[in-house]
Amino acid sequence: GRPPQEEPNKVYDLPLGNSPVKGSMSAKATIVEFSDFQCPYCSKLQPTLKQVMDAYPDDVRLVFKQFPLDFHKMAKNASKASLAAGKQGKFWEMHDLIFEKHGSLTEAMFTEFAVKLGLDKEQFEKDYSSTKYDKQIQDEMNLGIASGVRGTPTLYLNGKKMGGRSFNDFKTAIDSILKK
């Protein structure tokens, strides 16, 4: 079973920072996802999030926060690869490719994905192998820990931690925000 929720209505301040965002910037509902690219539960959640974004194209935005867990050996590298792709405007495309292969990631795959996405390969490899994203990843993890993230995926809707993860859980919560 799940540990008892902290105060269920607590609203956390989750600044966007440099995090990738999908959806309308004027959306009334913001989902913040703390995620690990090697986590099977995070991977399983992706089709649901896509369904939510498709159902609410103007009303929901999705923010991705990196939360690579230590025991997932490729998770931090995957975080760096996604951000390096993001520098060339392809964060979400890289995100999708990585999650598709979450169980069998290797270093070589990140470059293969970059080439597949038409990225500048040299630039990608340079960004990926640099330490430039380490601080952002650490900052996002610290924000997560301070906001009650204990594992991945952890989701917040307008700053409130979400218990459920089904499409209907999202729909109910989002509809109540849009009614206000």
C-alpha positions as CSV (number, residue, x, y, z in Angstrom):
1,G,0.0,0.0,0.0
2,R,0.9,3.7,-0.2
3,P,2.3,5.6,2.7
4,P,-0.4,8.0,4.0
5,Q,-0.5,11.2,2.0
6,E,1.0,14.3,3.5
7,E,-1.6,17.1,3.8
8,P,-3.6,16.3,0.6
9,N,-4.4,19.9,-0.2
10,K,-0.9,21.4,0.3
11,V,0.1,23.5,-2.7
12,Y,3.8,23.3,-3.5
13,D,5.6,26.1,-5.3
14,L,7.2,24.5,-8.3
15,P,8.9,27.1,-10.4
16,L,9.3,26.3,-14.1
17,G,13.0,27.1,-14.1
18,N,14.6,25.7,-17.3
19,S,12.3,22.7,-17.4
20,P,10.8,21.6,-20.7
21,V,7.1,22.5,-21.1
22,K,4.5,21.1,-23.5
23,G,1.2,22.7,-24.2
24,S,-0.1,26.3,-23.9
25,M,1.7,28.7,-21.7
26,S,-1.7,30.3,-20.8
27,A,-3.2,26.9,-19.8
28,K,-5.2,27.0,-16.5
29,A,-4.0,23.6,-15.4
30,T,-0.3,22.7,-15.1
31,I,0.9,19.2,-14.5
32,V,4.4,18.9,-13.2
33,E,5.9,15.5,-13.6
34,F,9.0,14.4,-11.6
35,S,10.3,11.5,-13.6
36,D,13.1,9.0,-14.1
37,F,13.7,7.8,-17.7
38,Q,14.5,4.2,-16.6
39,C,11.5,3.9,-14.3
40,P,9.0,1.4,-15.7
41,Y,6.1,3.2,-13.9
42,C,7.1,6.5,-15.5
43,S,7.2,4.8,-18.9
44,K,3.8,3.3,-18.4
45,L,2.4,6.7,-17.5
46,Q,3.4,8.3,-20.8
47,P,0.4,7.2,-22.9
48,T,-1.9,8.5,-20.2
49,L,-0.2,11.9,-20.1
50,K,-0.4,12.0,-23.9
51,Q,-4.1,11.3,-23.7
52,V,-4.5,14.1,-21.2
53,M,-2.6,16.6,-23.4
54,D,-4.7,15.5,-26.5
55,A,-7.9,15.9,-24.6
56,Y,-7.0,19.4,-23.3
57,P,-4.8,21.0,-25.9
58,D,-5.4,24.6,-24.7
59,D,-6.1,24.1,-21.1
60,V,-3.2,21.9,-19.8
61,R,0.5,22.3,-19.9
62,L,3.0,19.6,-18.9
63,V,6.3,20.4,-17.2
64,F,9.0,17.7,-17.0
65,K,11.3,17.7,-14.0
66,Q,14.3,15.4,-13.9
67,F,14.4,13.0,-11.0
68,P,16.9,10.2,-11.9
69,L,17.2,7.6,-9.1
70,D,20.6,6.4,-8.1
71,F,19.8,2.7,-8.6
72,H,18.9,3.3,-12.3
73,K,22.4,3.3,-13.8
74,M,21.4,5.1,-17.0
75,A,18.8,7.5,-15.6
76,K,21.1,10.5,-15.1
77,N,22.7,10.0,-18.5
78,A,19.2,9.8,-20.0
79,S,18.3,13.1,-18.3
80,K,21.4,14.7,-19.8
81,A,20.6,13.3,-23.2
82,S,17.1,14.7,-23.1
83,L,18.3,18.1,-22.1
84,A,21.0,18.1,-24.7
85,A,18.3,17.3,-27.3
86,G,16.2,20.0,-25.8
87,K,18.9,22.5,-26.5
88,Q,18.3,21.7,-30.2
89,G,14.5,21.9,-29.7
90,K,13.8,18.2,-29.5
91,F,13.4,17.4,-25.8
92,W,10.0,15.7,-26.1
93,E,11.0,13.7,-29.2
94,M,14.1,12.4,-27.3
95,H,11.9,11.9,-24.2
96,D,9.6,9.6,-26.2
97,L,12.5,7.5,-27.7
98,I,14.2,7.1,-24.4
99,F,11.0,6.0,-22.6
100,E,10.3,3.5,-25.4
101,K,13.6,1.8,-24.6
102,H,13.7,2.5,-20.9
103,G,14.5,-1.1,-20.0
104,S,17.5,-1.5,-22.3
105,L,19.2,1.9,-22.5
106,T,22.9,2.1,-23.4
107,E,25.2,5.2,-23.9
108,A,25.4,4.5,-27.7
109,M,21.6,4.7,-28.0
110,F,21.5,8.4,-27.1
111,T,23.7,9.3,-30.1
112,E,21.6,7.0,-32.3
113,F,18.5,8.7,-31.1
114,A,20.0,12.2,-31.8
115,V,20.9,11.2,-35.3
116,K,17.4,9.7,-35.9
117,L,15.9,13.0,-34.7
118,G,18.2,15.0,-37.2
119,L,20.1,16.7,-34.4
120,D,23.6,18.1,-35.0
121,K,25.5,15.0,-33.7
122,E,28.7,16.8,-32.7
123,Q,26.8,19.5,-30.8
124,F,24.7,16.9,-29.1
125,E,27.6,14.7,-28.0
126,K,29.5,17.8,-26.8
127,D,26.4,19.0,-24.7
128,Y,25.6,15.5,-23.5
129,S,29.2,14.7,-22.3
130,S,29.6,18.1,-20.6
131,T,28.7,18.9,-17.0
132,K,26.4,21.8,-18.0
133,Y,23.2,20.0,-17.1
134,D,24.4,18.5,-13.8
135,K,23.2,21.6,-11.8
136,Q,19.8,21.7,-13.4
137,I,19.3,18.0,-12.7
138,Q,20.4,18.4,-9.1
139,D,18.3,21.5,-8.6
140,E,15.2,19.7,-9.9
141,M,15.9,16.7,-7.7
142,N,16.3,19.0,-4.7
143,L,13.0,20.8,-5.5
144,G,11.4,17.4,-5.8
145,I,12.7,16.2,-2.4
146,A,11.6,19.5,-0.8
147,S,8.2,19.0,-2.3
148,G,7.6,15.5,-1.0
149,V,8.8,13.4,-4.0
150,R,9.7,10.0,-2.6
151,G,9.7,8.1,-5.8
152,T,8.9,8.3,-9.5
153,P,6.7,9.3,-11.1
154,T,5.3,12.0,-8.8
155,L,2.8,14.3,-10.3
156,Y,1.5,17.7,-9.2
157,L,-1.6,19.5,-10.7
158,N,-1.4,23.2,-10.0
159,G,1.0,22.5,-7.2
160,K,-1.1,19.8,-5.5
161,K,0.3,16.3,-5.4
162,M,-1.8,13.9,-7.3
163,G,-2.7,10.5,-5.8
164,G,-4.3,8.8,-8.8
165,R,-2.7,8.4,-12.2
166,S,-5.5,7.2,-14.5
167,F,-6.9,9.3,-17.3
168,N,-10.1,9.7,-15.2
169,D,-8.2,10.9,-12.2
170,F,-6.6,13.6,-14.3
171,K,-9.9,14.4,-16.1
172,T,-11.8,14.9,-12.8
173,A,-9.1,17.1,-11.3
174,I,-8.6,19.2,-14.4
175,D,-12.4,19.6,-15.0
176,S,-12.8,21.0,-11.5
177,I,-10.0,23.5,-12.2
178,L,-11.5,24.6,-15.5
179,K,-14.9,25.1,-13.9
180,K,-13.6,27.7,-11.5
